Amino acid sequence: MLQMTSMGEHAGRRLMWHGVFLFLLGLLAGFVEQKFSNPRMGLAAHLEGLMNGTFVLAVGGAWTAVRLPQRSIRLMFWTLLYGSYINLLVTALAATFGTAAMTPLTGATRPALGWQETLVTVGFISVGISMLVASALLLWGLRGSMTSTSS
């Protein structure tokens, strides 16, 4: 098992930067949430930026405590960033288009165009899968003790 720093000494710091950047994007979405076709979904985009940013920032802070094989480290890093950024983007697109298929509680009263609903649906499915993979790998990497078992 390798420590996460084997991917690069600054990987945790890079994640923290992305976390703060996502948080900033979420704050900016909050300024324009009433301008979206569906303001309730605009609020969701605002909150997604804040929550994903906070999560990525926390993972960056915990980076050195996670023990994973090199391939799993890379997979977790990139699926976490993909899921976080695409979640904010797809939620903002859903707010812009006024889609309802994947978001019946916050969706618009009428469905958007077919291609818009499909784009948002595929986006949300890919986000769900990537965040499940990243979270499962993170949980796996945080199991057990911090000391090496080879002593």
C-alpha positions in Angstrom: 0.0 0.0 0.0 1.2 3.4 -0.8 0.7 6.7 0.9 -1.2 9.3 -1.1 1.8 11.6 -1.3 3.4 9.1 -3.8 1.1 10.7 -6.4 2.9 14.0 -5.8 3.8 15.9 -2.7 1.4 18.7 -3.6 -1.6 16.6 -4.4 -3.3 17.4 -1.1 -2.6 21.1 -1.6 -4.0 21.0 -5.2 -7.2 19.4 -3.8 -7.5 22.2 -1.2 -7.1 24.8 -4.0 -9.8 23.1 -6.0 -12.0 22.9 -3.0 -11.7 26.7 -2.3 -12.2 27.4 -6.1 -15.4 25.3 -6.1 -16.6 27.1 -3.0 -16.0 30.4 -4.7 -17.9 29.2 -7.8 -20.8 28.2 -5.5 -20.8 31.7 -3.9 -20.8 33.3 -7.4 -23.8 31.0 -8.4 -25.6 32.4 -5.4 -25.4 35.9 -6.8 -27.1 34.8 -10.0 -29.5 32.1 -8.8 -32.5 34.3 -9.5 -31.4 34.8 -13.1 -31.8 31.1 -14.0 -34.9 29.8 -15.8 -35.5 27.8 -12.6 -34.3 29.8 -9.5 -34.8 26.8 -7.2 -32.4 24.8 -9.3 -30.1 27.9 -9.3 -30.2 27.7 -5.5 -29.2 24.0 -5.8 -26.3 24.9 -8.0 -25.2 27.4 -5.4 -25.3 24.8 -2.7 -23.6 22.2 -4.8 -20.6 24.5 -5.3 -20.4 25.2 -1.5 -20.9 21.5 -0.5 -18.6 20.0 -3.1 -15.9 22.7 -2.4 -16.1 21.9 1.3 -15.8 18.2 0.6 -12.8 18.5 -1.7 -11.1 20.9 0.7 -11.6 18.3 3.5 -10.2 15.5 1.3 -7.2 17.6 0.6 -6.7 18.1 4.3 -6.9 14.4 4.9 -4.7 13.5 1.9 -1.7 12.3 3.9 -3.8 10.0 6.1 -5.1 7.9 3.2 -3.3 4.7 2.2 -4.1 3.4 -1.3 -2.3 1.7 -4.2 -1.1 4.1 -6.8 -3.8 3.3 -9.4 -6.5 3.8 -6.7 -5.0 7.1 -5.6 -5.2 8.4 -9.2 -8.7 7.1 -9.7 -9.9 8.7 -6.5 -8.2 12.1 -7.2 -9.6 12.4 -10.7 -13.1 11.0 -10.0 -13.4 13.4 -7.0 -12.5 16.4 -9.2 -14.6 15.3 -12.1 -17.7 14.6 -9.9 -17.3 17.9 -8.0 -16.9 20.2 -11.0 -19.4 18.4 -13.3 -22.0 18.3 -10.4 -21.9 22.1 -10.3 -21.9 22.4 -14.1 -24.8 20.0 -14.6 -26.8 21.6 -11.8 -26.3 25.0 -13.4 -27.3 23.6 -16.8 -30.5 22.1 -15.2 -31.2 25.5 -13.7 -30.6 27.2 -17.1 -32.6 24.8 -19.1 -35.4 24.3 -16.6 -35.1 20.5 -16.7 -37.3 18.3 -14.4 -36.6 14.6 -15.2 -33.8 14.1 -12.7 -34.9 16.7 -10.3 -38.6 16.5 -9.7 -38.6 18.4 -6.4 -36.6 21.4 -7.7 -37.3 20.9 -11.4 -39.4 23.3 -13.5 -43.1 22.8 -13.9 -42.7 21.7 -17.5 -39.9 19.5 -19.0 -37.2 21.1 -21.0 -36.3 20.1 -24.5 -35.5 16.4 -25.0 -31.8 16.8 -25.6 -31.5 19.1 -22.6 -33.2 16.5 -20.3 -31.0 13.8 -21.7 -27.8 15.9 -21.2 -28.7 16.7 -17.6 -29.7 13.1 -16.9 -26.4 11.6 -18.3 -24.5 14.3 -16.4 -26.2 13.6 -13.1 -25.7 9.8 -13.6 -22.0 10.2 -14.3 -21.6 12.5 -11.3 -23.3 10.0 -9.1 -21.1 7.1 -10.2 -17.9 9.2 -10.0 -18.7 10.5 -6.5 -19.6 7.0 -5.3 -16.3 5.6 -6.6 -14.3 8.5 -5.1 -16.1 8.2 -1.7 -15.6 4.4 -1.6 -11.9 4.7 -2.4 -11.5 7.4 0.2 -13.2 5.3 2.9 -11.1 2.3 1.8 -7.9 4.4 2.1 -8.9 5.7 5.6 -9.4 2.2 7.1 -7.0 0.7 9.6 -4.1 2.3 11.3 -1.7 4.9 10.1 1.4 2.7 10.8 2.8 0.3 8.3 1.9 -3.3 8.8 5.2 -4.5 7.5 7.1 -4.1 10.8 
